[in-house]
Amino acid sequence: AYTHMTMWASDKAAMHNLFKLSSRSSLEGFFYKPRADRELLNDYGKGLIATTGCPSGEIQTFLRLGQYDNALAAAAEFRDIFGAGNFYVELMDHGLDIETRVRQDLLRIARDLSLPLVATNDLHYVHAEDADAHDTLLCVSAGSRKAQEDRFRFNGSGYYLKSPQEMRALFRDVPEACDNTLAIAERIETV
C-alpha cells in the first residue's frame, strides 16, 4: 500500500534518506508518479519530517470513509516510522467540503496520539489575483475551454502564497498549527 504525504529533511543525513527514498520511489514504485510504500518509509524515514498530506492522503481517505480506527492506526504507524515530533497532522482550508468533512477527526487524531498540528496551503500561483490566469493555464494544458462544465478545474479558492496574517486568520482556532509551520521551517536543513 502506498501513501500520499509531504516530507522534509531535518539534517544532511536525512537529506540523503530523502534522496534515496525519492529515487527508490521513482524506480520501484512508479505508477503515474513516484510512490513510496511502508517498507521504503521504514528504510529511509529516519530524520525526515512528514505530514498526513492533502485530502487525498491515506488518513483523510479513511476518515472520509468513516473508518476512524483505520485512520488512527495509520497515523500511529507513521508516527512510529518517522519518530516522535516528526509526524504532523496537516490542516488545509481552501473552502472545500473534502477538507471540512475530515477536520474534526484530524484534530481528534492529533489529540488521541499527541501529534502536533501544522497549517498548510496548496500553492499554485503567487497572488490571489492570479487565479483566473491559473485557470486559463489549466484549460490550455488540458485542451479545454473555460465554458466547459466538465473540464478540470480547481474547486475552492486561495491557492496562492498567503501571508502569515492570512494563515493565522484562517487557522485562528488552532494557532499552534501556524506556529508549527515556522517550527518545521526552522528545523529543515538547507544544503
VOTOR-816347 format. One record per residue (C-alpha): residue number from 0; x, y, z. Coordinates in pm, whole numbers. Layout:
// residues N
   seq        X        Y        Z
   NUM        X        Y        Z
...
END
This chain:
// residues 191
   seq        X        Y        Z
     0        0        0        0
     1      130      341      -96
     2       56      665       80
     3       50     1035       -1
     4      224     1273      237
     5      464     1565      248
     6      821     1522      376
     7     1122     1741      459
     8     1476     1663      572
     9     1592     1786      912
    10     1968     1740      855
    11     2221     1617      597
    12     2175     1250      686
    13     1801     1293      648
    14     1858     1471      317
    15     2040     1160      193
    16     1748      948      314
    17     1505     1175      129
    18     1711     1144     -192
    19     1724      764     -155
    20     1352      748      -81
    21     1274      967     -381
    22     1499      766     -613
    23     1372      428     -500
    24     1012      553     -519
    25     1071      653     -880
    26     1242      329     -974
    27     1036       76     -777
    28      703      238     -703
    29      635      445    -1012
    30      272      442    -1122
    31      185      776    -1290
    32      411      935    -1025
    33      671      810     -776
    34      525      624     -477
    35      678      504     -151
    36      543      208       42
    37      587      148      413
    38      895      -66      358
    39     1072      225      190
    40      949      465      458
    41     1084      233      728
    42     1418      207      547
    43     1464      580      481
    44     1232      765      720
    45     1496      847      984
    46     1536     1221     1026
    47     1251     1308      792
    48      967     1535      896
    49      635     1423      748
    50      269     1525      749
    51      -59     1349      689
    52      -69     1519      349
    53     -356     1661      148
    54     -718     1543      140
    55     -628     1255      -92
    56     -387     1117      169
    57     -441      779      330
    58     -551      910      668
    59     -802     1158      525
    60     -937      892      290
    61    -1004      660      583
    62    -1178      948      762
    63    -1399     1027      462
    64    -1499      661      452
    65    -1596      674      820
    66    -1307      448      921
    67    -1166      643     1216
    68     -991      340     1370
    69     -804      270     1044
    70     -706      638     1017
    71     -584      635     1378
    72     -383      316     1321
    73     -223      457     1005
    74     -131      782     1182
    75       19      584     1473
    76      222      375     1229
    77      357      686     1054
    78      437      844     1391
    79      639      534     1475
    80      815      532     1136
    81      920      899     1147
    82      963      927     1523
    83      809     1138     1796
    84      783     1502     1696
    85      848     1430     1328
    86      496     1343     1212
    87      237     1623     1193
    88     -135     1630     1133
    89     -179     1863      835
    90     -472     2104      819
    91     -575     2282      499
    92     -860     2522      430
    93     -942     2614       72
    94    -1314     2614      142
    95    -1351     2257       14
    96    -1606     2014      154
    97    -1343     1738      136
    98    -1127     1937      383
    99    -1402     2040      624
   100    -1554     1690      642
   101    -1239     1546      799
   102    -1115     1841     1005
   103    -1270     1741     1340
   104    -1143     1385     1303
   105     -793     1512     1216
   106     -800     1722     1534
   107     -917     1414     1725
   108     -630     1205     1585
   109     -384     1476     1689
   110     -528     1468     2043
   111     -552     1088     2065
   112     -191     1035     1952
   113      -40     1358     2090
   114       63     1461     1738
   115      143     1823     1654
   116      -70     2015     1404
   117       60     2207     1105
   118     -127     2458      888
   119      -53     2439      517
   120     -182     2588      196
   121     -160     2446     -155
   122       39     2692     -362
   123      -20     2706     -737
   124       27     3078     -806
   125      174     3374     -619
   126     -104     3631     -588
   127     -478     3591     -528
   128     -549     3786     -845
   129     -359     3521    -1047
   130     -642     3268    -1000
   131     -803     3342    -1336
   132     -472     3320    -1522
   133     -404     2987    -1350
   134     -749     2863    -1453
   135     -670     2963    -1812
   136     -342     2768    -1797
   137     -531     2462    -1674
   138     -757     2490    -1979
   139     -462     2525    -2216
   140     -283     2224    -2066
   141     -598     2010    -2079
   142     -708     2132    -2424
   143    -1043     2252    -2292
   144    -1240     2576    -2286
   145    -1332     2778    -1980
   146    -1702     2748    -2066
   147    -1688     2366    -2049
   148    -1873     2242    -1741
   149    -1692     1908    -1718
   150    -1335     2040    -1755
   151    -1056     2007    -1499
   152    -1058     2299    -1257
   153     -957     2380     -904
   154    -1251     2396     -668
   155    -1232     2622     -366
   156    -1004     2920     -351
   157     -685     3051     -203
   158     -420     2852     -388
   159     -181     3147     -366
   160      105     3241     -135
   161      -80     3360      174
   162       73     3600      421
   163      133     3490      781
   164     -158     3714      883
   165     -392     3543      635
   166     -287     3199      755
   167     -331     3297     1120
   168     -678     3435     1045
   169     -772     3116      859
   170     -649     2894     1145
   171     -731     3122     1439
   172     -891     2830     1626
   173     -562     2633     1616
   174     -281     2892     1638
   175      -28     2620     1723
   176      -73     2486     1368
   177       69     2812     1229
   178      342     2816     1495
   179      444     2466     1385
   180      471     2576     1022
   181      751     2807     1132
   182      896     2543     1366
   183      926     2298     1076
   184     1088     2562      854
   185     1344     2631     1125
   186     1426     2258     1154
   187     1482     2199      782
   188     1841     2164      672
   189     1932     2375      370
   190     2213     2248      155
END
